[in-house]
Amino acid sequence: MEVKQGIQREYNPAHPNFKRWQLAREISDDRAEFIEKVLSSESFPRGLKILDLGAGEGSTSRLLSKNNFVVSVDNKSERIKKISVASSLLPLIADIENLPFKPGSFDLIILQDVIEHLKVDTGIKHILSSILKEEGKIYLSTPNKLSLLNLLSDPHWGLPFLSLFNRDQVKKYFLRAFRKSDYQRDDIAELFSLSQIFKLFNKDFNIKLQTKFSVSYLLNGGNGIIWSRFHIWLVKAASLPVFKRMLINMANDNAGILNKFFTPTFYIILKKK
């Protein structure tokens, strides 16, 4: 029942987040193309066995299945049923805690804006590591908890400072008072800082940020990365010639101040050690 209610919220024009969700759906194909370009920039071969976790309606799965075999997983049946079974694409309804896969099943796992909606602990990390092949990789994207841009406008709710709250605090101090219809949801986002990402994955994975690639892609007209109206406005301003070259030159893939406190979304390749 809760799954159906969640879908009804997303497609309900009366919901305060409807326009935000609608924009996200409208650029889903562009988001898939961005992921494909990131993978190409990292020289990923074709013919991989890929697990797309939290696949939604399957735009990324469909695109990657053109040259790979993709298992497309989501826990919401109303989404996953929109993905058609094909020789190189298998949609599946499952929870991340109960994935029906043998150890070493996949070359690559896609975690596209998913991890912040999960109750993340070391158990999930071990599940992901287990089902990856030796030297398998994870593509991970997730909003930055400490980004100045997200502090000004939380990527999920559009409010200042809410990105700092954990899941229980969002429910207690925001949803209970202002969004009672969302209070019972179990997928409320809890954002990560870069330090938390490193703490979670650094022991079992080599971590490579993709900030420089994503900034250049975005400021050179690439689509599919942002859908918040606030962030879209910022990108238009940053695309002015006076700022564009400076920002592209400043962007880097180091775990320093810029990525810790300014990069709004982390794009990361994790390689199993």
One Martini backbone bead per residue (centre of mass of N, CA, C, O) as a GRO file, in nm:
protein
  273
    1MET     BB    1   0.057   0.063  -0.021
    2GLU     BB    2   0.295   0.262   0.006
    3VAL     BB    3   0.386   0.250  -0.285
    4LYS     BB    4   0.133   0.370  -0.413
    5GLN     BB    5   0.138   0.638  -0.257
    6GLY     BB    6   0.409   0.734  -0.367
    7ILE     BB    7   0.319   0.751  -0.663
    8GLN     BB    8   0.078   0.943  -0.625
    9ARG     BB    9   0.244   1.182  -0.532
   10GLU     BB   10   0.427   1.219  -0.788
   11TYR     BB   11   0.140   1.247  -0.978
   12ASN     BB   12   0.040   1.493  -0.802
   13PRO     BB   13  -0.034   1.824  -0.873
   14ALA     BB   14  -0.089   1.908  -0.558
   15HIS     BB   15   0.189   1.863  -0.493
   16PRO     BB   16   0.462   2.054  -0.396
   17ASN     BB   17   0.670   1.847  -0.571
   18PHE     BB   18   0.574   1.805  -0.864
   19LYS     BB   19   0.760   1.987  -1.042
   20ARG     BB   20   1.024   1.857  -0.955
   21TRP     BB   21   0.951   1.567  -1.053
   22GLN     BB   22   0.884   1.641  -1.344
   23LEU     BB   23   1.165   1.745  -1.425
   24ALA     BB   24   1.312   1.480  -1.366
   25ARG     BB   25   1.156   1.311  -1.580
   26GLU     BB   26   1.222   1.491  -1.836
   27ILE     BB   27   1.556   1.424  -1.788
   28SER     BB   28   1.617   1.113  -1.789
   29ASP     BB   29   1.766   1.080  -2.062
   30ASP     BB   30   1.992   1.282  -1.996
   31ARG     BB   31   2.099   1.131  -1.749
   32ALA     BB   32   2.180   0.879  -1.903
   33GLU     BB   33   2.386   1.018  -2.093
   34PHE     BB   34   2.575   1.111  -1.871
   35ILE     BB   35   2.656   0.836  -1.766
   36GLU     BB   36   2.771   0.732  -2.032
   37LYS     BB   37   2.996   0.953  -2.045
   38VAL     BB   38   3.141   0.881  -1.789
   39LEU     BB   39   3.210   0.590  -1.871
   40SER     BB   40   3.366   0.670  -2.128
   41SER     BB   41   3.584   0.846  -1.980
   42GLU     BB   42   3.665   0.556  -1.822
   43SER     BB   43   3.677   0.314  -2.027
   44PHE     BB   44   3.435   0.138  -2.060
   45PRO     BB   45   3.330  -0.146  -2.159
   46ARG     BB   46   3.163  -0.367  -2.329
   47GLY     BB   47   2.964  -0.630  -2.210
   48LEU     BB   48   2.827  -0.584  -1.946
   49LYS     BB   49   2.721  -0.645  -1.613
   50ILE     BB   50   2.433  -0.470  -1.492
   51LEU     BB   51   2.324  -0.281  -1.200
   52ASP     BB   52   2.013  -0.103  -1.153
   53LEU     BB   53   1.959   0.083  -0.873
   54GLY     BB   54   1.688   0.254  -0.870
   55ALA     BB   55   1.557   0.278  -1.180
   56GLY     BB   56   1.268   0.326  -1.207
   57GLU     BB   57   1.172   0.371  -1.550
   58GLY     BB   58   1.465   0.307  -1.719
   59SER     BB   59   1.656   0.496  -1.886
   60THR     BB   60   1.938   0.387  -1.816
   61SER     BB   61   1.891   0.090  -1.878
   62ARG     BB   62   1.819   0.119  -2.179
   63LEU     BB   63   2.081   0.250  -2.275
   64LEU     BB   64   2.290   0.033  -2.161
   65SER     BB   65   2.149  -0.221  -2.314
   66LYS     BB   66   2.278  -0.179  -2.601
   67ASN     BB   67   2.588  -0.291  -2.474
   68ASN     BB   68   2.440  -0.451  -2.236
   69PHE     BB   69   2.361  -0.619  -1.940
   70VAL     BB   70   2.050  -0.542  -1.759
   71VAL     BB   71   1.953  -0.500  -1.423
   72SER     BB   72   1.635  -0.370  -1.316
   73VAL     BB   73   1.591  -0.208  -0.996
   74ASP     BB   74   1.287  -0.192  -0.795
   75ASN     BB   75   1.037  -0.139  -0.526
   76LYS     BB   76   0.838  -0.019  -0.754
   77SER     BB   77   0.602  -0.143  -0.957
   78GLU     BB   78   0.499   0.115  -1.116
   79ARG     BB   79   0.781   0.147  -1.246
   80ILE     BB   80   0.897  -0.132  -1.348
   81LYS     BB   81   0.653  -0.195  -1.551
   82LYS     BB   82   0.775   0.019  -1.774
   83ILE     BB   83   0.976  -0.213  -1.825
   84SER     BB   84   1.093  -0.399  -2.079
   85VAL     BB   85   1.158  -0.698  -2.178
   86ALA     BB   86   1.484  -0.821  -2.279
   87SER     BB   87   1.776  -0.965  -2.380
   88SER     BB   88   1.931  -0.696  -2.218
   89LEU     BB   89   1.662  -0.670  -2.018
   90LEU     BB   90   1.589  -0.689  -1.654
   91PRO     BB   91   1.320  -0.655  -1.465
   92LEU     BB   92   1.302  -0.587  -1.096
   93ILE     BB   93   1.155  -0.664  -0.787
   94ALA     BB   94   1.339  -0.506  -0.515
   95ASP     BB   95   1.545  -0.504  -0.238
   96ILE     BB   96   1.859  -0.427  -0.128
   97GLU     BB   97   1.846  -0.636   0.122
   98ASN     BB   98   1.711  -0.863  -0.113
   99LEU     BB   99   1.912  -0.975  -0.322
  100PRO     BB  100   1.906  -1.234  -0.593
  101PHE     BB  101   2.238  -1.263  -0.581
  102LYS     BB  102   2.538  -1.364  -0.657
  103PRO     BB  103   2.847  -1.367  -0.619
  104GLY     BB  104   2.990  -1.197  -0.880
  105SER     BB  105   2.762  -1.078  -1.101
  106PHE     BB  106   2.901  -0.783  -1.142
  107ASP     BB  107   3.068  -0.507  -1.298
  108LEU     BB  108   2.817  -0.299  -1.247
  109ILE     BB  109   2.687  -0.030  -1.043
  110ILE     BB  110   2.391   0.167  -1.017
  111LEU     BB  111   2.373   0.484  -0.811
  112GLN     BB  112   2.111   0.703  -0.874
  113ASP     BB  113   1.998   0.883  -0.639
  114VAL     BB  114   1.970   0.657  -0.374
  115ILE     BB  115   2.137   0.639  -0.103
  116GLU     BB  116   1.974   0.874   0.050
  117HIS     BB  117   1.705   0.667   0.071
  118LEU     BB  118   1.864   0.491   0.261
  119LYS     BB  119   1.955   0.261   0.515
  120VAL     BB  120   2.270   0.312   0.590
  121ASP     BB  121   2.520   0.055   0.612
  122THR     BB  122   2.756  -0.188   0.615
  123GLY     BB  123   2.570  -0.402   0.487
  124ILE     BB  124   2.531  -0.269   0.209
  125LYS     BB  125   2.825  -0.259   0.131
  126HIS     BB  126   2.860  -0.571   0.131
  127ILE     BB  127   2.652  -0.635  -0.081
  128LEU     BB  128   2.783  -0.480  -0.312
  129SER     BB  129   3.061  -0.618  -0.299
  130SER     BB  130   2.966  -0.912  -0.341
  131ILE     BB  131   2.816  -0.872  -0.637
  132LEU     BB  132   3.087  -0.805  -0.726
  133LYS     BB  133   3.342  -0.825  -0.902
  134GLU     BB  134   3.650  -0.820  -0.956
  135GLU     BB  135   3.702  -0.487  -0.991
  136GLY     BB  136   3.450  -0.366  -0.958
  137LYS     BB  137   3.188  -0.114  -1.012
  138ILE     BB  138   3.062   0.215  -0.905
  139TYR     BB  139   2.798   0.430  -0.971
  140LEU     BB  140   2.781   0.751  -0.797
  141SER     BB  141   2.502   0.957  -0.692
  142THR     BB  142   2.494   1.252  -0.467
  143PRO     BB  143   2.415   1.476  -0.252
  144ASN     BB  144   2.551   1.753  -0.077
  145LYS     BB  145   2.519   1.838   0.247
  146LEU     BB  146   2.754   2.094   0.248
  147SER     BB  147   2.657   2.258   0.030
  148LEU     BB  148   2.586   2.578  -0.027
  149LEU     BB  149   2.354   2.530  -0.231
  150ASN     BB  150   2.194   2.327  -0.038
  151LEU     BB  151   2.163   2.524   0.199
  152LEU     BB  152   1.981   2.723   0.034
  153SER     BB  153   1.866   2.453  -0.141
  154ASP     BB  154   1.713   2.183  -0.114
  155PRO     BB  155   1.683   1.923  -0.349
  156HIS     BB  156   1.390   1.813  -0.228
  157TRP     BB  157   1.246   2.099  -0.090
  158GLY     BB  158   1.373   2.405  -0.124
  159LEU     BB  159   1.521   2.453   0.155
  160PRO     BB  160   1.690   2.582   0.406
  161PHE     BB  161   1.913   2.354   0.582
  162LEU     BB  162   1.781   2.061   0.534
  163SER     BB  163   2.042   1.902   0.450
  164LEU     BB  164   2.141   1.863   0.762
  165PHE     BB  165   1.925   1.668   0.808
  166ASN     BB  166   1.798   1.400   0.917
  167ARG     BB  167   1.540   1.192   0.879
  168ASP     BB  168   1.407   1.239   1.159
  169GLN     BB  169   1.421   1.552   1.148
  170VAL     BB  170   1.248   1.596   0.901
  171LYS     BB  171   0.996   1.472   1.024
  172LYS     BB  172   0.975   1.636   1.293
  173TYR     BB  173   1.029   1.951   1.173
  174PHE     BB  174   0.860   1.924   0.889
  175LEU     BB  175   0.645   1.708   0.814
  176ARG     BB  176   0.461   1.726   1.064
  177ALA     BB  177   0.389   2.039   0.996
  178PHE     BB  178   0.392   2.054   0.644
  179ARG     BB  179   0.391   1.713   0.549
  180LYS     BB  180   0.186   1.480   0.646
  181SER     BB  181   0.160   1.296   0.384
  182ASP     BB  182   0.492   1.218   0.419
  183TYR     BB  183   0.560   1.094   0.703
  184GLN     BB  184   0.546   0.765   0.627
  185ARG     BB  185   0.786   0.765   0.474
  186ASP     BB  186   1.092   0.553   0.398
  187ASP     BB  187   1.252   0.769   0.168
  188ILE     BB  188   1.384   0.988   0.308
  189ALA     BB  189   1.625   1.207   0.278
  190GLU     BB  190   1.987   1.153   0.355
  191LEU     BB  191   2.262   1.320   0.349
  192PHE     BB  192   2.601   1.351   0.231
  193SER     BB  193   2.921   1.372   0.289
  194LEU     BB  194   3.236   1.323   0.186
  195SER     BB  195   3.336   1.194   0.448
  196GLN     BB  196   3.112   0.976   0.459
  197ILE     BB  197   3.179   0.836   0.196
  198PHE     BB  198   3.467   0.756   0.274
  199LYS     BB  199   3.396   0.598   0.532
  200LEU     BB  200   3.214   0.383   0.386
  201PHE     BB  201   3.425   0.302   0.120
  202ASN     BB  202   3.746   0.310   0.157
  203LYS     BB  203   3.816   0.012   0.242
  204ASP     BB  204   3.681  -0.135  -0.043
  205PHE     BB  205   3.742   0.138  -0.214
  206ASN     BB  206   3.812   0.323  -0.484
  207ILE     BB  207   3.803   0.686  -0.516
  208LYS     BB  208   3.644   0.878  -0.792
  209LEU     BB  209   3.596   1.176  -0.892
  210GLN     BB  210   3.363   1.378  -1.134
  211THR     BB  211   3.375   1.697  -1.133
  212LYS     BB  212   3.524   1.804  -1.382
  213PHE     BB  213   3.343   1.672  -1.590
  214SER     BB  214   3.062   1.786  -1.493
  215VAL     BB  215   3.124   2.087  -1.519
  216SER     BB  216   3.195   2.092  -1.818
  217TYR     BB  217   2.934   1.967  -1.920
  218LEU     BB  218   2.736   2.179  -1.805
  219LEU     BB  219   2.880   2.453  -1.918
  220ASN     BB  220   2.854   2.311  -2.226
  221GLY     BB  221   2.525   2.213  -2.228
  222GLY     BB  222   2.459   1.992  -2.047
  223ASN     BB  223   2.231   1.746  -1.952
  224GLY     BB  224   2.084   1.582  -1.646
  225ILE     BB  225   2.177   1.708  -1.355
  226ILE     BB  226   1.948   1.928  -1.333
  227TRP     BB  227   1.605   2.052  -1.176
  228SER     BB  228   1.640   2.288  -1.013
  229ARG     BB  229   1.562   2.613  -1.043
  230PHE     BB  230   1.797   2.727  -0.882
  231HIS     BB  231   2.025   2.572  -1.033
  232ILE     BB  232   1.956   2.667  -1.317
  233TRP     BB  233   2.012   2.965  -1.261
  234LEU     BB  234   2.311   2.931  -1.177
  235VAL     BB  235   2.412   2.813  -1.447
  236LYS     BB  236   2.346   3.052  -1.623
  237ALA     BB  237   2.535   3.244  -1.472
  238ALA     BB  238   2.800   3.057  -1.498
  239SER     BB  239   2.795   3.065  -1.831
  240LEU     BB  240   2.933   3.306  -1.834
  241PRO     BB  241   3.236   3.385  -1.955
  242VAL     BB  242   3.352   3.509  -1.685
  243PHE     BB  243   3.296   3.217  -1.529
  244LYS     BB  244   3.341   2.953  -1.687
  245ARG     BB  245   3.652   2.920  -1.701
  246MET     BB  246   3.704   2.940  -1.398
  247LEU     BB  247   3.533   2.689  -1.308
  248ILE     BB  248   3.674   2.476  -1.482
  249ASN     BB  249   3.960   2.528  -1.358
  250MET     BB  250   3.874   2.473  -1.053
  251ALA     BB  251   3.796   2.205  -1.105
  252ASN     BB  252   3.805   1.893  -0.912
  253ASP     BB  253   3.911   1.550  -0.769
  254ASN     BB  254   3.936   1.644  -0.481
  255ALA     BB  255   3.925   1.624  -0.111
  256GLY     BB  256   3.837   1.929  -0.078
  257ILE     BB  257   3.681   2.222  -0.037
  258LEU     BB  258   3.515   2.229  -0.297
  259ASN     BB  259   3.382   1.940  -0.259
  260LYS     BB  260   3.280   1.972   0.039
  261PHE     BB  261   3.129   2.293   0.000
  262PHE     BB  262   3.014   2.312  -0.326
  263THR     BB  263   2.946   2.058  -0.444
  264PRO     BB  264   2.620   1.944  -0.499
  265THR     BB  265   2.717   1.677  -0.661
  266PHE     BB  266   2.817   1.353  -0.655
  267TYR     BB  267   3.055   1.196  -0.880
  268ILE     BB  268   3.129   0.841  -0.871
  269ILE     BB  269   3.399   0.603  -0.874
  270LEU     BB  270   3.395   0.266  -0.765
  271LYS     BB  271   3.666   0.045  -0.678
  272LYS     BB  272   3.732  -0.263  -0.616
  273LYS     BB  273   3.985  -0.411  -0.403
   0.00000   0.00000   0.00000
